[in-house]
Amino acid sequence: MSESGGIGRRSALKGIAVAGIAAVPGAILAGRRPAAAATLFPQPAVSAARLVPGSTSGVVEQTLDVRFTDVLVPGYGRVTTRTYNGAIPGPTLRVRGGQTLRLTHVNGLPPDPPHTGDTHTPHHPNSFNLHTHGMHVSPSGNADNVRRAFAPRTAEEVAAGAAEPQYVTTIEVPSDHPAGTYWYHPHLHGSTAEQIVGGMAGVIVVEGDVDEVPEIKAAADIVVCINELKFEDGKVPAFTSGGWVNRVPSTFTVNGTVKPTLTLRPGEVQRWRLVAATAFTALRLQVVGEKDGLTMHQIAQDGVAFDAPRARNVLDLAMGNRADILIRGGAPGSYELRADMVPEPLMTVVVAGEPVNPPMRLPVSLPPGRPFLDEKDIADPGADREVVFHADARVFAGAFPNAFRMLGTNATPAAHPDGDLTRDPAYGLFDPDYVNHTLRLGTVERWTVRTDETVPVHSHPFHLHTNHVLLTHRNGKRLDPPVWHDTIGLTGGAPGQSATFLVKYEDFTGHAVAHCHQLQHEDLGMMQTVHYVEPAESRGHSRRS
């Protein structure tokens, strides 16, 4: 079996709700202040770096054991689902620039069922790989390579008693990697949505300069991982039709619990690492109370720190976005973290206890995570790239009739160029053998992405792997200041939304992808291949790989 080696024992781990970060040894190893004020608030297990023979900066070693597990979801009940290490979410990985992530993946899932459809229908639900979402690391080899497949045993191998396969991911984190909040999840085309809505996701924390700001260092450091789960009859239903998303209601959890409670003292400041580990639903967040709410002081977007906190009463997170915020306890009482279009609160925040006097301070300035790009550095001002998210109804026969396309610059060619492109079975759909964009290292380019959806609730977040993008315009209006993102939310309307960004391709060559982060759309073909190349390589824009 390719990329596999045997392990001789079954490793079925059960999830345990952790009673506060102080109970997690990894938090102590990571050198972070324990969240003493949040002792009843569940936190994922933590894996922190340690020195291993031959290393100088530290290695985060973690086994991610994937199998069907009987999991108790507090507030919902027991479900059987695919998990990392028997818990929702998986362990939090804490790493610093210059260190190494060394992850061993065990595939204890059953054999994949036979697949008779094409690449634009869900398939191989028990195979997976790993994407370190938002991280600026290599997309090649055994690193953040979503072209790999971590297959389970075949039926013949199970019958023969073969060991469960294991696969290794090794990611060298650049020494200057921005400090912030990222996440990991499977990203094998055809199985991504079903696996993530079962709970296969976890948080990555890259530690660094922003953590040493005195006001931030003094704050409890709390992961708030929001998972969107799809359960029916105690399990995740198979992705068998295009109506699957709407047929099965979503269950939202925070750190694996439905509507947990977090305690905040009046005057206390906490740092929340908000992670939208959702596949289908964008989160428009507010912290509301009976009278007034609590202000969210955002210090980072998608892992990149701002130069100063920005006060928000409302915070928008598209699927896959993260935001680091500082929040200070105000008047005693009960508050709720709520999201538009989600009927129940995501969590309860109780402001109670002895006030912190004087109140903890908020920082005035921050070490910015990345310098801004300048439009004067664009390599070819007359050659902007454009991506248009477009769906055509009733193109295919069967349970998945709609074509989810990425059009614009270098769209995947049509199978029948002279025919009706709205009916074409290939035009603008993901082709793993076709390179849509060849991107030369050191080059600054401008992209505009938009959706032509007419229904406002229809969303097509744009996500580019490997390199952050600097969002400069929303719907043609300049942002001041611009904001670094790795995922940009786009909703439909009349017209649908658009976003313009600058991006510089840096450090890493290899094949990666750009795609819609409404993940069933990605599984159904709304994805493109990008190829990062050295400056001296071909200046062509598209070719067969």
C-alpha positions in Angstrom: 0.0 0.0 0.0 1.5 3.3 -1.0 3.0 5.6 1.7 2.0 3.1 4.3 3.6 1.1 7.0 2.0 -1.1 9.6 1.3 -0.5 13.2 0.5 -3.5 15.3 -2.2 -2.4 17.6 -5.6 -0.7 17.5 -5.6 2.8 19.0 -9.2 3.7 19.7 -9.1 6.8 21.8 -12.1 8.4 23.5 -12.7 12.1 23.8 -12.6 13.7 27.2 -13.9 17.2 27.9 -11.0 19.0 29.6 -11.8 21.0 32.7 -9.8 24.0 31.8 -6.4 24.5 30.2 -4.7 24.2 33.6 -5.5 20.5 33.4 -3.7 20.0 30.1 0.0 19.3 30.4 0.7 20.6 26.9 -0.4 24.1 28.0 2.3 24.1 30.6 4.9 22.8 28.1 3.8 25.6 25.7 4.6 28.2 28.3 1.2 29.9 28.0 -0.9 31.3 30.9 -3.5 28.7 31.9 -7.2 29.8 31.5 -7.9 29.7 35.3 -11.0 31.9 34.8 -12.5 29.4 32.4 -12.1 26.1 34.4 -15.5 24.7 33.3 -15.1 25.6 29.7 -13.9 22.6 27.6 -10.6 22.9 25.8 -9.0 20.5 23.3 -6.0 18.5 24.4 -2.7 20.3 23.6 0.4 19.0 21.9 3.4 21.3 22.3 7.0 21.2 21.0 9.8 19.2 22.6 13.4 18.7 21.7 14.2 15.4 20.0 17.6 14.0 19.1 19.0 15.8 16.2 16.7 18.8 16.5 17.7 22.3 17.6 14.4 24.2 17.6 11.9 21.7 18.7 9.5 19.2 17.1 5.8 18.8 17.6 5.1 15.1 17.4 1.5 14.0 17.3 -0.3 10.8 16.2 -3.6 11.6 14.6 -5.6 8.4 14.8 -8.7 8.4 12.5 -11.4 5.8 12.9 -15.1 5.6 13.6 -15.5 6.5 17.3 -18.5 6.5 19.7 -18.3 10.1 20.9 -20.4 11.9 23.6 -21.3 15.4 22.4 -22.5 17.2 25.5 -25.8 18.8 24.9 -26.5 16.5 21.9 -25.8 12.9 22.8 -23.8 10.0 21.5 -22.8 9.7 17.9 -20.5 7.4 15.9 -18.3 9.5 13.6 -14.8 9.8 12.1 -12.6 11.7 14.6 -9.0 12.6 15.3 -8.0 10.7 18.4 -11.6 10.1 19.4 -12.5 13.7 20.1 -14.2 16.7 18.5 -12.1 18.7 17.7 -8.8 17.0 17.5 -5.8 18.0 19.6 -4.5 21.6 19.4 -1.0 21.7 18.0 1.2 24.5 19.4 4.4 25.3 17.4 6.8 28.2 16.9 8.5 29.5 13.8 11.6 27.4 13.0 10.1 24.3 14.5 8.7 21.1 12.9 5.3 19.5 12.8 5.7 15.8 12.6 2.3 14.1 12.4 1.7 10.4 12.1 -1.8 9.6 10.6 -3.3 6.2 11.3 -6.2 5.2 9.0 -8.3 2.8 11.0 -11.4 3.4 8.8 -13.1 0.6 6.9 -12.3 0.0 3.2 -13.6 2.6 0.8 -16.8 1.5 -0.9 -16.7 1.2 -4.7 -17.1 4.4 -6.7 -18.7 4.3 -10.1 -19.2 8.1 -10.7 -16.7 10.7 -11.9 -14.4 13.0 -9.9 -17.3 15.5 -9.4 -19.3 13.3 -7.2 -18.4 12.4 -3.6 -16.1 9.4 -3.3 -13.6 7.6 -1.1 -15.2 8.7 2.2 -12.7 6.7 4.2 -9.6 8.1 2.6 -8.2 11.5 3.7 -5.1 13.6 3.8 -4.1 16.8 5.8 -4.3 20.5 5.1 -2.8 23.0 7.5 -5.3 25.7 6.6 -3.7 29.2 6.3 -0.2 28.2 7.1 2.6 29.4 4.8 4.4 26.1 4.4 5.4 23.8 1.5 2.5 22.3 -0.5 4.8 19.5 -1.8 6.2 16.1 -0.8 5.1 15.0 2.6 4.2 18.5 3.8 0.9 20.4 3.2 0.2 18.3 0.1 -3.5 17.9 -0.6 -2.6 15.7 -3.7 -1.7 12.8 -1.3 -4.3 10.2 -0.3 -4.2 8.3 3.0 -6.1 5.2 2.0 -7.5 2.7 4.4 -6.9 -1.1 4.1 -8.6 -2.8 1.2 -11.1 -5.5 2.0 -8.4 -8.1 1.0 -5.9 -6.6 3.4 -8.5 -6.6 6.2 -9.2 -10.3 5.5 -5.5 -11.1 5.5 -5.0 -9.3 8.9 -2.8 -6.6 7.5 -1.9 -3.8 9.9 -3.7 -0.5 9.7 -1.7 1.9 7.5 0.1 4.9 8.8 1.3 8.0 6.9 3.6 10.8 8.0 3.3 14.5 7.4 6.4 16.6 8.1 6.1 20.4 8.0 9.0 22.7 8.5 7.5 26.0 9.8 9.5 29.0 8.5 11.3 30.9 11.3 9.4 34.1 10.3 6.0 32.5 10.1 3.3 34.9 11.4 2.2 34.1 15.0 -1.5 33.4 15.1 -4.4 30.9 14.9 -4.7 28.3 12.1 -6.4 24.9 11.8 -6.0 21.5 10.2 -8.5 19.3 8.4 -8.7 16.6 5.7 -8.7 17.9 2.1 -9.0 14.9 -0.2 -11.2 15.9 -3.2 -14.5 14.0 -3.0 -14.5 13.3 0.8 -13.8 16.7 2.4 -17.3 17.8 3.4 -18.5 14.5 4.8 -15.4 14.2 7.0 -15.4 17.8 8.3 -19.1 17.7 9.3 -18.3 14.6 11.3 -15.8 16.5 13.4 -12.4 16.0 11.7 -10.8 19.3 12.5 -8.3 20.7 14.9 -6.6 24.0 15.8 -3.0 25.0 15.2 -1.4 27.8 17.2 1.8 29.4 16.0 3.4 31.2 18.9 5.5 34.3 18.5 5.9 38.0 19.0 2.2 39.0 19.4 1.9 36.6 22.4 4.6 38.6 24.3 2.7 41.9 24.3 2.2 42.4 28.0 -1.6 42.9 27.9 -2.0 39.8 25.7 0.4 37.7 27.8 -1.6 38.5 30.9 -4.9 37.3 29.3 -6.2 33.7 29.5 -5.5 32.1 26.1 -8.7 30.2 25.1 -9.5 28.2 22.0 -13.0 28.6 20.7 -13.3 26.1 17.9 -16.8 26.2 16.3 -17.6 23.0 14.5 -20.6 22.5 12.2 -21.7 18.9 12.4 -24.3 16.9 10.5 -25.8 14.0 12.5 -28.8 11.7 11.7 -29.7 8.6 13.7 -26.5 8.8 15.7 -24.1 9.1 12.8 -23.0 11.3 9.8 -25.2 10.4 6.8 -23.3 9.6 3.7 -23.1 12.4 1.1 -25.4 10.7 -1.4 -27.2 13.6 -3.0 -27.0 17.3 -3.8 -29.8 18.0 -1.3 -27.8 16.4 1.6 -26.7 19.7 3.1 -30.2 21.2 3.5 -31.9 17.9 4.4 -29.8 17.3 7.5 -29.9 20.1 10.1 -26.5 21.4 11.4 -25.5 21.0 15.0 -23.0 23.6 16.2 -20.5 22.8 18.9 -17.8 24.8 20.6 -14.9 22.6 21.5 -17.1 19.6 21.1 -20.0 20.8 23.3 -23.3 22.3 22.5 -23.6 25.7 24.1 -20.9 25.4 26.8 -20.5 28.1 29.5 -17.5 30.3 29.9 -16.9 32.5 33.0 -15.4 36.0 32.8 -14.8 38.2 35.8 -15.7 41.9 35.6 -12.7 43.7 34.3 -10.9 40.5 33.2 -9.5 40.3 29.7 -9.4 37.0 27.9 -8.0 36.1 24.5 -10.4 34.0 22.4 -9.0 32.2 19.3 -12.2 31.9 17.2 -12.1 29.2 14.6 -14.9 28.8 12.0 -14.4 25.1 11.4 -17.6 25.1 9.4 -18.3 23.6 6.0 -21.5 25.3 5.0 -22.4 28.2 7.3 -20.8 31.6 7.6 -20.8 33.1 11.1 -21.8 36.7 11.8 -20.9 36.8 15.5 -22.0 39.1 18.3 -21.7 38.8 22.1 -25.2 39.9 23.3 -26.6 40.5 26.7 -30.0 41.5 28.2 -29.1 45.1 27.7 -25.7 45.7 26.2 -23.3 43.3 24.7 -19.6 42.8 25.0 -17.2 44.5 22.5 -14.8 42.2 20.7 -11.4 43.8 20.2 -10.0 42.0 17.2 -6.2 41.6 17.2 -5.7 39.2 14.2 -7.4 37.9 11.1 -6.7 34.4 9.7 -3.5 34.2 11.8 -2.0 37.6 10.9 -1.9 40.2 13.6 -3.1 43.8 13.1 -1.0 46.8 14.1 -3.6 47.7 16.8 -6.8 46.2 18.2 -10.0 47.0 16.3 -13.2 47.2 18.3 -16.1 45.1 16.8 -19.7 44.8 17.8 -20.2 42.3 14.9 -17.5 40.0 13.5 -17.9 38.1 10.2 -16.2 34.8 9.8 -16.6 32.9 6.5 -16.2 29.1 6.5 -12.5 28.5 7.5 -11.8 32.0 8.8 -10.2 32.6 12.2 -10.1 35.7 14.4 -8.2 36.4 17.6 -10.1 38.7 19.9 -9.6 40.3 23.3 -12.8 40.5 25.3 -13.2 42.2 28.7 -15.8 41.4 31.3 -18.3 44.3 31.8 -21.4 44.4 34.0 -22.2 41.1 35.8 -24.8 39.0 34.0 -25.3 36.4 31.3 -24.3 36.9 27.7 -24.4 34.8 24.6 -22.1 34.3 21.6 -24.6 34.3 18.8 -24.3 33.9 15.0 -26.9 35.1 12.5 -28.8 32.2 10.8 -27.9 29.9 13.8 -31.0 29.5 16.0 -29.3 28.6 19.2 -26.5 30.5 21.0 -23.0 29.1 20.3 -22.0 29.5 23.9 -23.0 31.3 27.1 -20.6 33.8 28.7 -21.2 34.5 32.4 -19.6 37.6 33.8 -19.4 37.0 37.5 -17.1 36.8 40.5 -14.8 39.2 42.2 -14.0 42.2 39.9 -10.5 42.7 38.6 -9.5 46.0 40.0 -8.1 47.9 38.3 -9.5 46.4 35.1 -7.0 44.6 32.9 -5.8 46.8 30.1 -6.0 46.4 26.3 -2.9 46.9 24.2 -2.6 50.2 22.3 -0.4 48.8 19.5 0.7 45.3 18.2 3.7 44.0 16.2 2.0 43.6 12.8 2.1 40.1 11.4 3.0 41.0 7.8 3.9 44.1 6.0 1.4 45.3 3.4 2.0 44.9 -0.3 2.0 47.8 -2.7 0.1 48.0 -6.0 3.1 49.6 -7.6 4.9 46.2 -7.2 2.4 44.4 -9.4 4.4 42.5 -12.0 2.0 43.1 -14.9 -0.7 45.7 -14.3 -2.5 44.7 -17.5 -2.8 41.0 -16.6 -5.0 40.8 -13.5 -6.5 37.4 -12.7 -10.3 37.0 -12.3 -12.3 34.1 -10.8 -16.1 33.9 -11.0 -18.0 31.4 -8.9 -20.9 30.1 -11.1 -23.4 27.3 -10.8 -25.4 25.7 -13.6 -28.5 23.7 -12.6 -29.5 20.3 -14.0 -26.3 19.6 -16.0 -25.8 16.0 -15.0 -28.1 13.1 -14.6 -28.3 11.4 -11.2 -28.2 12.6 -7.6 -25.8 15.5 -8.2 -27.2 17.4 -11.1 -25.6 20.8 -10.7 -22.3 22.0 -12.1 -20.3 24.1 -9.6 -17.8 26.0 -11.7 -14.8 28.4 -11.3 -14.8 30.6 -14.4 -12.7 33.6 -15.5 -9.0 33.6 -16.1 -7.7 30.2 -17.2 -10.9 28.3 -16.4 -10.7 24.6 -17.0 -11.4 24.1 -20.8 -14.7 22.8 -22.0 -15.2 19.3 -23.3 -17.2 20.8 -26.2 -15.9 24.3 -26.8 -18.4 25.0 -29.6 -21.4 23.8 -27.7 -23.6 25.2 -24.9 -21.1 26.0 -22.1 -23.8 26.0 -19.5 -24.4 22.3 -20.2 -20.7 21.4 -20.6 -19.5 18.5 -18.4 -16.0 19.9 -18.0 -16.0 23.7 -18.4 -14.7 25.4 -15.2 -14.8 22.2 -13.2 -11.8 20.8 -11.3 -9.4 18.7 -13.3 -6.5 17.3 -11.2 -4.4 17.1 -14.4 -5.0 20.7 -15.5 -3.0 23.7 -14.2 -5.3 26.7 -14.1 -2.7 29.2 -12.8 1.1 29.1 -13.1 2.5 31.5 -10.4 6.1 32.6 -10.3 7.8 33.1 -7.0 8.6 36.7 -6.1 5.7 38.0 -8.3 3.0 40.3 -7.0 -0.3 40.0 -8.7 -3.8 41.3 -8.4 -6.9 39.0 -8.4 -10.6 39.8 -8.4 -12.9 37.1 -7.3 -16.7 37.4 -7.4 -19.9 35.3 -7.3 -22.8 35.7 -9.8 -25.2 34.0 -7.3 -28.4 36.0 -7.1 -29.5 34.6 -3.7 -27.9 36.4 -0.8 -27.6 33.3 1.5 -25.6 31.4 -1.2 -22.0 31.7 -0.3 -18.7 30.9 -2.1 -15.7 31.7 0.1 -12.5 31.9 -1.8 -9.5 30.1 -0.3 -5.9 30.1 -1.8 -3.5 27.6 -0.4 0.1 28.4 0.7 0.1 32.2 0.4 -1.9 34.8 2.3 -3.7 37.5 0.2 -4.1 41.2 1.0 -7.7 42.2 0.7 -7.8 45.7 -0.7 -11.3 46.2 -2.1 -14.8 44.9 -1.3 -17.4 45.4 -4.0 -15.1 47.9 -5.7 -14.6 50.0 -2.5 -11.1 50.4 -1.1 -10.5 49.1 2.4 -8.5 51.4 4.7 -6.5 49.7 6.0 -6.4 46.5 3.8 -6.6 43.2 5.7 -4.6 40.0 5.3 -6.8 36.9 4.7 -6.4 33.3 3.6 -10.2 32.9 3.0 -12.5 35.6 1.8 -16.3 35.3 2.2 -18.5 36.1 -0.9 -22.3 36.0 -0.7 -24.8 36.3 -3.5 -27.2 39.1 -4.3 -28.0 41.5 -7.1 -25.1 41.7 -7.8 -23.2 39.1 -5.9 -20.2 40.3 -3.9 -16.7 40.8 -5.2 -13.3 41.1 -3.6 -9.9 42.3 -5.0 -6.7 41.3 -3.4 -2.9 41.5 -3.9 -0.8 38.4 -3.4 2.9 37.7 -3.5 4.0 34.2 -4.2 6.8 33.4 -1.8 9.2 30.7 -0.7 7.6 27.4 -1.9 7.1 25.7 -5.2 4.7 22.9 -6.1 1.1 22.2 -6.9 -1.6 23.6 -4.6 -5.2 24.6 -5.1 -7.7 27.5 -4.9 -11.3 26.7 -4.3 -14.7 27.4 -2.8 -14.7 26.8 0.9 -18.4 25.9 0.9 -17.0 22.4 1.0 -19.6 20.4 -0.8 -19.1 22.8 -3.7 -15.4 21.9 -3.6 -16.1 18.2 -3.6 -18.4 18.7 -6.6 -15.8 20.5 -8.7 -15.5 24.2 -7.6 -11.7 24.1 -7.4 -8.6 24.9 -9.5 -5.0 23.9 -9.5 -2.3 26.4 -9.0 1.4 25.7 -9.7 4.0 27.8 -7.8 7.2 27.8 -9.9 10.7 29.4 -9.7 11.0 32.8 -11.5 13.0 31.3 -14.4 10.4 28.7 -15.2 7.6 29.0 -17.8 5.6 32.2 -17.9 2.7 30.3 -19.3 -0.6 30.4 -17.4 -2.1 27.0 -18.0 -1.2 23.6 -19.1 -1.7 19.9 -18.4 0.4 18.8 -15.3 
